[in-house]
Amino acid sequence: MKSRRAGPPDGGYGWVVVMSAFFIMGLTAAVLKNFGLFFLDIQSHFGVPTSTTSWVTSTTIATFHLGAPLASVLTLQFSQRVVIIVGGLLAASGMLLASLDLSLPWLYLTMGILQGLGISFAWIPANSMVSHYFVRWRPIVYAIASSGECVFAVMFSPFFQWLIEMYTWQGSLLIIGGLQLNLCVCGALMRPLEVQSSLQETKDGLESNAVAPPPKKKVLFQCSLMRKPELLLYILFAIFAAACFFIPPLFLVPFAHSLGMDEYWPALILSALASADLAGRLICGWIANMKLWRNLQLLTMVVTLLGVVLLLLPISHNYWALVVFALLYGFLFGCVVAIHVTTIVDIVSLEGFDNALGLFMLFRSIGGFIGPPAAGWLVDETNDYSSAFYLSGLCLISSAVFLVLADRLVERRKVLEVEVLQTINEEEREAGNVK
């Protein structure tokens, strides 16, 4: 009997992995999404301009992305379980230390670097596990896992606002840090596929008298992926898109306050946005699973529409108009998130997914690092929060151009592969006829 490795189960324990990833998304990305609730309090506490305060969130976003290649390498070297547990400890430590309120640079270090690195170490392996456990249902399963970000964001918006009023923003960070310790529990549930198949491999190996070939050495980082022009174009899309992804959640609350809204109204807008985000992820994941369009085509459509919505959002001057645009933004943003990671598999295949995801997140950090401070600078210069949304919309529409080009290259590569395969088959037939 030959030794064999178990393939993706497309179910079974994979659903435990999906639920664990669901909670990981909620305890990382949903917390980051609600940083805007702390914005005005931190700005008022330290008496600094908008652009200076924006660097707290910008540092978190940049570290989250910059830590992605390291998270990918550590995942391949150890396991997703170990890296997620370490990420939970780092994220919790960042919030706990930030609550000490020593200085604004201290927040850059704790809420920025430690929190960002913790989010990266938890988020990257969680996405990796879901992609490896499922093939047939990958788009919809990833949408379900990523929807944890939305479900938790709906609950966290009013909850964080209540925490700030009851315990100040410093006490709120302390409590949030305690909540993020649950990331370690989620990590412990992440059972690698190698562990599942090892017992079968051992059993098969004992039954076989043949000497098993030596295991292949793991390639920790495939730099050759950077030679793929379609991946480079997708990375350019990521840079431009990331420059705007984190601007609306950060400036939506201050924009609502500038229109005269106070207390819980801005927090309720964030909850409505998160609800629409959830619907967008599930619906778009379902549509992607139906294969009506190629993933890159579907992504191009929703990214363009999202950019248009952000350009129109500043025309809303009352609560209900702002809610409508927030719902549209949330739904389309959810559509983008549902497929923008799984699309990487279409570009580099599953074998290169872990490394490509690390590269994708690494270069995306450029946009995430520049976007919020640039938007903050525009707000300071114009004294109008609308400029932040204009910048966000223009960046998104520009990013769609790279998606169109990447889609054409991927399709051209597939056509060439089919032609090469047909040529090989014809040559084999001719050789057989000659014999």
LOTORTOR-730756 format. One record per residue (C-alpha): residue number from 0; residue in three letters; x, y, z. Coordinates in nm, 3 decimals, decimal comma. Layout:
BEGIN
(NUM 'ALA' (X Y Z))
...
//
This chain:
BEGIN
(0 'MET' (0,000 0,000 0,000))
(1 'LYS' (0,139 0,339 -0,095))
(2 'SER' (0,166 0,625 0,147))
(3 'ARG' (-0,068 0,913 0,074))
(4 'ARG' (-0,160 1,257 0,200))
(5 'ALA' (-0,514 1,356 0,279))
(6 'GLY' (-0,654 1,624 0,051))
(7 'PRO' (-0,872 1,917 0,156))
(8 'PRO' (-1,170 1,760 0,337))
(9 'ASP' (-1,424 2,023 0,220))
(10 'GLY' (-1,609 1,973 0,548))
(11 'GLY' (-1,570 1,776 0,869))
(12 'TYR' (-1,328 1,948 1,107))
(13 'GLY' (-1,302 2,221 0,844))
(14 'TRP' (-1,619 2,375 0,987))
(15 'VAL' (-1,448 2,412 1,325))
(16 'VAL' (-1,168 2,591 1,142))
(17 'VAL' (-1,422 2,820 0,973))
(18 'MET' (-1,587 2,911 1,305))
(19 'SER' (-1,249 2,972 1,465))
(20 'ALA' (-1,155 3,198 1,172))
(21 'PHE' (-1,493 3,372 1,214))
(22 'PHE' (-1,402 3,473 1,571))
(23 'ILE' (-1,046 3,565 1,472))
(24 'MET' (-1,177 3,808 1,209))
(25 'GLY' (-1,406 3,962 1,468))
(26 'LEU' (-1,139 4,005 1,735))
(27 'THR' (-0,889 4,158 1,492))
(28 'ALA' (-1,038 4,337 1,190))
(29 'ALA' (-1,359 4,443 1,369))
(30 'VAL' (-1,155 4,605 1,647))
(31 'LEU' (-0,943 4,788 1,390))
(32 'LYS' (-1,257 4,903 1,207))
(33 'ASN' (-1,385 5,071 1,523))
(34 'PHE' (-1,068 5,268 1,596))
(35 'GLY' (-1,257 5,571 1,463))
(36 'LEU' (-1,461 5,577 1,787))
(37 'PHE' (-1,143 5,662 1,979))
(38 'PHE' (-1,025 5,921 1,727))
(39 'LEU' (-1,175 6,240 1,870))
(40 'ASP' (-1,102 6,143 2,232))
(41 'ILE' (-0,735 6,075 2,159))
(42 'GLN' (-0,707 6,392 1,951))
(43 'SER' (-0,866 6,601 2,228))
(44 'HIS' (-0,662 6,431 2,502))
(45 'PHE' (-0,327 6,509 2,340))
(46 'GLY' (-0,433 6,831 2,166))
(47 'VAL' (-0,287 6,738 1,827))
(48 'PRO' (-0,403 6,790 1,464))
(49 'THR' (-0,611 6,536 1,274))
(50 'SER' (-0,316 6,419 1,063))
(51 'THR' (-0,105 6,348 1,375))
(52 'THR' (-0,382 6,142 1,536))
(53 'SER' (-0,430 5,950 1,211))
(54 'TRP' (-0,081 5,803 1,248))
(55 'VAL' (-0,206 5,576 1,528))
(56 'THR' (-0,441 5,393 1,293))
(57 'SER' (-0,199 5,426 1,002))
(58 'THR' (0,079 5,259 1,201))
(59 'THR' (-0,155 4,972 1,295))
(60 'ILE' (-0,257 4,922 0,933))
(61 'ALA' (0,101 4,939 0,805))
(62 'THR' (0,232 4,694 1,067))
(63 'PHE' (-0,059 4,460 0,996))
(64 'HIS' (0,046 4,447 0,631))
(65 'LEU' (0,422 4,453 0,684))
(66 'GLY' (0,395 4,162 0,925))
(67 'ALA' (0,215 3,947 0,666))
(68 'PRO' (0,528 3,798 0,499))
(69 'LEU' (0,674 3,717 0,840))
(70 'ALA' (0,344 3,555 0,941))
(71 'SER' (0,349 3,348 0,619))
(72 'VAL' (0,708 3,232 0,679))
(73 'LEU' (0,639 3,143 1,044))
(74 'THR' (0,324 2,957 0,939))
(75 'LEU' (0,525 2,741 0,697))
(76 'GLN' (0,804 2,692 0,951))
(77 'PHE' (0,582 2,606 1,249))
(78 'SER' (0,203 2,593 1,211))
(79 'GLN' (-0,102 2,818 1,187))
(80 'ARG' (-0,192 2,723 1,544))
(81 'VAL' (0,134 2,852 1,694))
(82 'VAL' (0,137 3,176 1,495))
(83 'ILE' (-0,225 3,262 1,582))
(84 'ILE' (-0,163 3,208 1,954))
(85 'VAL' (0,143 3,435 1,939))
(86 'GLY' (-0,066 3,690 1,750))
(87 'GLY' (-0,332 3,684 2,021))
(88 'LEU' (-0,071 3,753 2,290))
(89 'LEU' (0,078 4,041 2,089))
(90 'ALA' (-0,261 4,202 2,013))
(91 'ALA' (-0,376 4,181 2,375))
(92 'SER' (-0,043 4,316 2,501))
(93 'GLY' (-0,068 4,611 2,262))
(94 'MET' (-0,407 4,719 2,397))
(95 'LEU' (-0,318 4,655 2,759))
(96 'LEU' (-0,001 4,864 2,734))
(97 'ALA' (-0,179 5,138 2,535))
(98 'SER' (-0,422 5,183 2,825))
(99 'LEU' (-0,131 5,314 3,036))
(100 'ASP' (-0,159 5,642 2,837))
(101 'LEU' (0,208 5,740 2,859))
(102 'SER' (0,229 5,953 2,543))
(103 'LEU' (0,118 5,970 2,180))
(104 'PRO' (0,439 5,797 2,056))
(105 'TRP' (0,358 5,526 2,312))
(106 'LEU' (0,027 5,471 2,130))
(107 'TYR' (0,217 5,443 1,800))
(108 'LEU' (0,422 5,163 1,957))
(109 'THR' (0,141 4,978 2,137))
(110 'MET' (-0,184 5,036 1,941))
(111 'GLY' (0,023 5,071 1,628))
(112 'ILE' (0,308 4,821 1,614))
(113 'LEU' (0,213 4,557 1,875))
(114 'GLN' (-0,156 4,554 1,787))
(115 'GLY' (-0,083 4,557 1,414))
(116 'LEU' (0,165 4,270 1,440))
(117 'GLY' (-0,079 4,071 1,654))
(118 'ILE' (-0,359 4,122 1,401))
(119 'SER' (-0,127 4,012 1,119))
(120 'PHE' (-0,013 3,697 1,303))
(121 'ALA' (-0,376 3,598 1,367))
(122 'TRP' (-0,539 3,709 1,040))
(123 'ILE' (-0,294 3,562 0,786))
(124 'PRO' (-0,285 3,203 0,923))
(125 'ALA' (-0,664 3,203 0,968))
(126 'ASN' (-0,713 3,285 0,599))
(127 'SER' (-0,455 3,023 0,508))
(128 'MET' (-0,632 2,751 0,706))
(129 'VAL' (-0,971 2,820 0,549))
(130 'SER' (-0,824 2,811 0,197))
(131 'HIS' (-0,643 2,482 0,262))
(132 'TYR' (-0,942 2,305 0,421))
(133 'PHE' (-1,185 2,385 0,136))
(134 'VAL' (-1,171 2,374 -0,243))
(135 'ARG' (-1,522 2,333 -0,382))
(136 'TRP' (-1,685 2,574 -0,137))
(137 'ARG' (-1,387 2,807 -0,095))
(138 'PRO' (-1,551 3,141 -0,199))
(139 'ILE' (-1,864 3,098 0,016))
(140 'VAL' (-1,672 2,948 0,309))
(141 'TYR' (-1,423 3,236 0,306))
(142 'ALA' (-1,718 3,477 0,295))
(143 'ILE' (-1,866 3,309 0,604))
(144 'ALA' (-1,535 3,323 0,792))
(145 'SER' (-1,467 3,686 0,700))
(146 'SER' (-1,822 3,784 0,801))
(147 'GLY' (-1,706 3,754 1,161))
(148 'GLU' (-1,554 4,097 1,109))
(149 'CYS' (-1,899 4,237 1,027))
(150 'VAL' (-2,094 4,058 1,301))
(151 'PHE' (-1,849 4,171 1,567))
(152 'ALA' (-1,831 4,524 1,422))
(153 'VAL' (-2,209 4,557 1,460))
(154 'MET' (-2,181 4,465 1,828))
(155 'PHE' (-1,854 4,647 1,896))
(156 'SER' (-1,965 4,992 1,770))
(157 'PRO' (-2,224 5,065 2,045))
(158 'PHE' (-2,032 4,850 2,295))
(159 'PHE' (-1,708 5,046 2,250))
(160 'GLN' (-1,901 5,374 2,268))
(161 'TRP' (-2,052 5,260 2,598))
(162 'LEU' (-1,711 5,155 2,727))
(163 'ILE' (-1,563 5,496 2,643))
(164 'GLU' (-1,843 5,675 2,830))
(165 'MET' (-1,821 5,445 3,132))
(166 'TYR' (-1,445 5,385 3,164))
(167 'THR' (-1,284 5,652 2,934))
(168 'TRP' (-1,087 5,553 2,626))
(169 'GLN' (-0,795 5,426 2,839))
(170 'GLY' (-1,015 5,185 3,036))
(171 'SER' (-1,184 5,075 2,714))
(172 'LEU' (-0,850 4,972 2,563))
(173 'LEU' (-0,776 4,764 2,874))
(174 'ILE' (-1,106 4,573 2,840))
(175 'ILE' (-1,060 4,525 2,464))
(176 'GLY' (-0,714 4,381 2,528))
(177 'GLY' (-0,870 4,126 2,761))
(178 'LEU' (-1,122 4,030 2,494))
(179 'GLN' (-0,844 3,977 2,240))
(180 'LEU' (-0,685 3,711 2,460))
(181 'ASN' (-0,957 3,485 2,320))
(182 'LEU' (-0,753 3,477 1,999))
(183 'CYS' (-0,532 3,223 2,175))
(184 'VAL' (-0,833 2,994 2,222))
(185 'CYS' (-0,921 3,030 1,852))
(186 'GLY' (-0,562 2,948 1,759))
(187 'ALA' (-0,566 2,632 1,970))
(188 'LEU' (-0,861 2,505 1,761))
(189 'MET' (-0,667 2,542 1,435))
(190 'ARG' (-0,556 2,184 1,365))
(191 'PRO' (-0,316 2,174 1,068))
(192 'LEU' (-0,398 1,934 0,785))
(193 'GLU' (-0,051 1,776 0,819))
(194 'VAL' (-0,144 1,660 1,169))
(195 'GLN' (-0,463 1,501 1,039))
(196 'SER' (-0,285 1,302 0,769))
(197 'SER' (0,020 1,200 0,972))
(198 'LEU' (-0,152 0,902 1,137))
(199 'GLN' (-0,268 0,766 0,802))
(200 'GLU' (0,075 0,822 0,652))
(201 'THR' (0,241 0,640 0,943))
(202 'LYS' (-0,001 0,347 0,913))
(203 'ASP' (0,049 0,322 0,537))
(204 'GLY' (0,424 0,346 0,580))
(205 'LEU' (0,431 0,051 0,823))
(206 'GLU' (0,221 -0,162 0,588))
(207 'SER' (0,453 -0,093 0,297))
(208 'ASN' (0,797 -0,252 0,268))
(209 'ALA' (0,911 0,015 0,025))
(210 'VAL' (1,141 0,287 0,152))
(211 'ALA' (0,954 0,617 0,148))
(212 'PRO' (1,122 0,903 -0,039))
(213 'PRO' (1,266 1,183 0,175))
(214 'PRO' (1,019 1,466 0,241))
(215 'LYS' (1,051 1,774 0,028))
(216 'LYS' (1,209 2,073 0,192))
(217 'LYS' (0,962 2,352 0,252))
(218 'VAL' (1,019 2,666 0,047))
(219 'LEU' (0,964 2,940 0,301))
(220 'PHE' (0,946 3,227 0,057))
(221 'GLN' (0,896 3,204 -0,319))
(222 'CYS' (1,048 3,523 -0,460))
(223 'SER' (0,990 3,382 -0,811))
(224 'LEU' (0,623 3,476 -0,773))
(225 'MET' (0,725 3,837 -0,829))
(226 'ARG' (0,808 3,745 -1,190))
(227 'LYS' (0,438 3,695 -1,263))
(228 'PRO' (0,313 4,020 -1,426))
(229 'GLU' (-0,046 3,941 -1,332))
(230 'LEU' (0,053 3,921 -0,963))
(231 'LEU' (0,241 4,252 -0,992))
(232 'LEU' (-0,069 4,415 -1,137))
(233 'TYR' (-0,280 4,268 -0,858))
(234 'ILE' (-0,034 4,409 -0,605))
(235 'LEU' (-0,067 4,754 -0,766))
(236 'PHE' (-0,444 4,719 -0,727))
(237 'ALA' (-0,387 4,633 -0,361))
(238 'ILE' (-0,172 4,943 -0,301))
(239 'PHE' (-0,426 5,185 -0,450))
(240 'ALA' (-0,723 5,009 -0,289))
(241 'ALA' (-0,559 4,996 0,056))
(242 'ALA' (-0,497 5,370 0,038))
(243 'CYS' (-0,874 5,415 0,062))
(244 'PHE' (-1,001 5,105 0,243))
(245 'PHE' (-0,926 5,242 0,590))
(246 'ILE' (-1,020 5,605 0,529))
(247 'PRO' (-1,404 5,584 0,545))
(248 'PRO' (-1,430 5,392 0,877))
(249 'LEU' (-1,176 5,631 1,032))
(250 'PHE' (-1,340 5,955 0,918))
(251 'LEU' (-1,707 5,855 0,906))
(252 'VAL' (-1,759 5,925 1,279))
(253 'PRO' (-1,586 6,268 1,273))
(254 'PHE' (-1,779 6,352 0,952))
(255 'ALA' (-2,106 6,264 1,128))
(256 'HIS' (-2,006 6,482 1,424))
(257 'SER' (-1,931 6,771 1,185))
(258 'LEU' (-2,293 6,746 1,064))
(259 'GLY' (-2,416 6,799 1,421))
(260 'MET' (-2,472 6,437 1,524))
(261 'ASP' (-2,357 6,330 1,866))
(262 'GLU' (-2,382 6,055 2,127))
(263 'TYR' (-2,469 5,715 1,979))
(264 'TRP' (-2,579 5,819 1,629))
(265 'PRO' (-2,234 5,787 1,465))
(266 'ALA' (-2,182 5,452 1,637))
(267 'LEU' (-2,518 5,332 1,501))
(268 'ILE' (-2,404 5,432 1,150))
(269 'LEU' (-2,099 5,209 1,193))
(270 'SER' (-2,328 4,926 1,305))
(271 'ALA' (-2,549 4,974 0,998))
(272 'LEU' (-2,237 4,979 0,779))
(273 'ALA' (-2,117 4,653 0,936))
(274 'SER' (-2,458 4,489 0,879))
(275 'ALA' (-2,448 4,581 0,510))
(276 'ASP' (-2,087 4,460 0,498))
(277 'LEU' (-2,203 4,120 0,626))
(278 'ALA' (-2,475 4,098 0,360))
(279 'GLY' (-2,225 4,194 0,089))
(280 'ARG' (-1,977 3,924 0,190))
(281 'LEU' (-2,231 3,644 0,201))
(282 'ILE' (-2,411 3,744 -0,119))
(283 'CYS' (-2,093 3,806 -0,317))
(284 'GLY' (-1,938 3,482 -0,188))
(285 'TRP' (-2,248 3,296 -0,306))
(286 'ILE' (-2,236 3,467 -0,647))
(287 'ALA' (-1,864 3,390 -0,683))
(288 'ASN' (-1,933 3,026 -0,603))
(289 'MET' (-2,188 3,014 -0,889))
(290 'LYS' (-1,908 3,107 -1,138))
(291 'LEU' (-2,129 3,353 -1,329))
(292 'TRP' (-1,826 3,578 -1,376))
(293 'ARG' (-1,455 3,532 -1,327))
(294 'ASN' (-1,342 3,650 -0,985))
(295 'LEU' (-1,132 3,931 -1,135))
(296 'GLN' (-1,430 4,049 -1,343))
(297 'LEU' (-1,662 4,050 -1,042))
(298 'LEU' (-1,398 4,228 -0,832))
(299 'THR' (-1,354 4,498 -1,098))
(300 'MET' (-1,727 4,571 -1,103))
(301 'VAL' (-1,771 4,604 -0,726))
(302 'VAL' (-1,450 4,807 -0,680))
(303 'THR' (-1,563 5,060 -0,942))
(304 'LEU' (-1,909 5,091 -0,787))
(305 'LEU' (-1,753 5,132 -0,442))
(306 'GLY' (-1,538 5,419 -0,569))
(307 'VAL' (-1,844 5,595 -0,714))
(308 'VAL' (-2,034 5,560 -0,384))
(309 'LEU' (-1,746 5,714 -0,189))
(310 'LEU' (-1,730 6,010 -0,429))
(311 'LEU' (-2,103 6,069 -0,373))
(312 'LEU' (-2,106 6,012 0,006))
(313 'PRO' (-2,012 6,373 0,104))
(314 'ILE' (-2,332 6,511 -0,055))
(315 'SER' (-2,529 6,366 0,238))
(316 'HIS' (-2,605 6,640 0,490))
(317 'ASN' (-2,850 6,463 0,719))
(318 'TYR' (-2,855 6,143 0,918))
(319 'TRP' (-3,070 5,927 0,690))
(320 'ALA' (-2,884 6,023 0,371))
(321 'LEU' (-2,559 5,933 0,545))
(322 'VAL' (-2,706 5,600 0,655))
(323 'VAL' (-2,804 5,517 0,294))
(324 'PHE' (-2,454 5,588 0,163))
(325 'ALA' (-2,299 5,402 0,456))
(326 'LEU' (-2,517 5,100 0,375))
(327 'LEU' (-2,413 5,112 0,008))
(328 'TYR' (-2,049 5,151 0,105))
(329 'GLY' (-2,070 4,864 0,355))
(330 'PHE' (-2,239 4,628 0,108))
(331 'LEU' (-1,990 4,692 -0,173))
(332 'PHE' (-1,693 4,681 0,064))
(333 'GLY' (-1,817 4,342 0,184))
(334 'CYS' (-1,832 4,224 -0,178))
(335 'VAL' (-1,468 4,326 -0,229))
(336 'VAL' (-1,349 4,156 0,089))
(337 'ALA' (-1,539 3,835 0,006))
(338 'ILE' (-1,333 3,765 -0,306))
(339 'HIS' (-1,015 3,975 -0,307))
(340 'VAL' (-0,812 3,717 -0,109))
(341 'THR' (-0,942 3,401 -0,279))
(342 'THR' (-0,873 3,564 -0,617))
(343 'ILE' (-0,501 3,524 -0,541))
(344 'VAL' (-0,547 3,147 -0,589))
(345 'ASP' (-0,666 3,215 -0,946))
(346 'ILE' (-0,344 3,406 -1,013))
(347 'VAL' (-0,076 3,187 -0,850))
(348 'SER' (-0,255 2,855 -0,771))
(349 'LEU' (-0,297 2,708 -0,421))
(350 'GLU' (0,069 2,603 -0,395))
(351 'GLY' (0,185 2,964 -0,408))
(352 'PHE' (-0,108 3,107 -0,211))
(353 'ASP' (0,058 3,145 0,131))
(354 'ASN' (0,361 3,330 -0,007))
(355 'ALA' (0,156 3,534 -0,253))
(356 'LEU' (-0,078 3,642 0,028))
(357 'GLY' (0,224 3,756 0,229))
(358 'LEU' (0,358 3,957 -0,066))
(359 'PHE' (0,011 4,096 -0,135))
(360 'MET' (-0,025 4,218 0,222))
(361 'LEU' (0,335 4,347 0,235))
(362 'PHE' (0,297 4,579 -0,061))
(363 'ARG' (-0,058 4,670 0,035))
(364 'SER' (0,094 4,827 0,347))
(365 'ILE' (0,223 5,112 0,130))
(366 'GLY' (-0,130 5,226 0,056))
(367 'GLY' (-0,255 5,154 0,407))
(368 'PHE' (0,031 5,355 0,558))
(369 'ILE' (-0,006 5,658 0,328))
(370 'GLY' (-0,387 5,671 0,293))
(371 'PRO' (-0,514 5,779 0,639))
(372 'PRO' (-0,242 6,045 0,702))
(373 'ALA' (-0,291 6,183 0,349))
(374 'ALA' (-0,663 6,205 0,410))
(375 'GLY' (-0,596 6,366 0,750))
(376 'TRP' (-0,368 6,624 0,588))
(377 'LEU' (-0,638 6,708 0,332))
(378 'VAL' (-0,893 6,749 0,611))
(379 'ASP' (-0,657 6,985 0,798))
(380 'GLU' (-0,590 7,188 0,482))
(381 'THR' (-0,952 7,213 0,365))
(382 'ASN' (-1,119 7,199 0,708))
(383 'ASP' (-1,369 6,963 0,546))
(384 'TYR' (-1,400 6,588 0,600))
(385 'SER' (-1,547 6,550 0,250))
(386 'SER' (-1,198 6,567 0,097))
(387 'ALA' (-1,105 6,239 0,268))
(388 'PHE' (-1,390 6,060 0,092))
(389 'TYR' (-1,302 6,216 -0,245))
(390 'LEU' (-0,946 6,086 -0,212))
(391 'SER' (-1,077 5,743 -0,117))
(392 'GLY' (-1,312 5,721 -0,417))
(393 'LEU' (-1,049 5,831 -0,669))
(394 'CYS' (-0,797 5,576 -0,541))
(395 'LEU' (-1,050 5,294 -0,571))
(396 'ILE' (-1,153 5,379 -0,927))
(397 'SER' (-0,785 5,400 -1,025))
(398 'SER' (-0,720 5,057 -0,874))
(399 'ALA' (-0,986 4,898 -1,098))
(400 'VAL' (-0,765 4,966 -1,404))
(401 'PHE' (-0,502 4,723 -1,271))
(402 'LEU' (-0,768 4,457 -1,218))
(403 'VAL' (-0,875 4,478 -1,582))
(404 'LEU' (-0,514 4,436 -1,699))
(405 'ALA' (-0,450 4,147 -1,457))
(406 'ASP' (-0,765 3,967 -1,575))
(407 'ARG' (-0,652 3,989 -1,938))
(408 'LEU' (-0,309 3,848 -1,854))
(409 'VAL' (-0,458 3,558 -1,655))
(410 'GLU' (-0,694 3,469 -1,940))
(411 'ARG' (-0,412 3,492 -2,196))
(412 'ARG' (-0,198 3,260 -1,980))
(413 'LYS' (-0,481 3,006 -1,960))
(414 'VAL' (-0,527 3,012 -2,338))
(415 'LEU' (-0,153 2,954 -2,389))
(416 'GLU' (-0,156 2,665 -2,142))
(417 'VAL' (-0,445 2,502 -2,330))
(418 'GLU' (-0,265 2,548 -2,664))
(419 'VAL' (0,056 2,396 -2,525))
(420 'LEU' (-0,138 2,099 -2,385))
(421 'GLN' (-0,313 2,043 -2,718))
(422 'THR' (0,020 2,057 -2,901))
(423 'ILE' (0,170 1,798 -2,665))
(424 'ASN' (-0,131 1,569 -2,710))
(425 'GLU' (-0,110 1,597 -3,090))
(426 'GLU' (0,263 1,515 -3,085))
(427 'GLU' (0,198 1,210 -2,866))
(428 'ARG' (-0,073 1,092 -3,106))
(429 'GLU' (0,153 1,134 -3,408))
(430 'ALA' (0,432 0,946 -3,232))
(431 'GLY' (0,188 0,665 -3,152))
(432 'ASN' (0,073 0,644 -3,516))
(433 'VAL' (0,434 0,623 -3,638))
(434 'LYS' (0,498 0,325 -3,408))
//
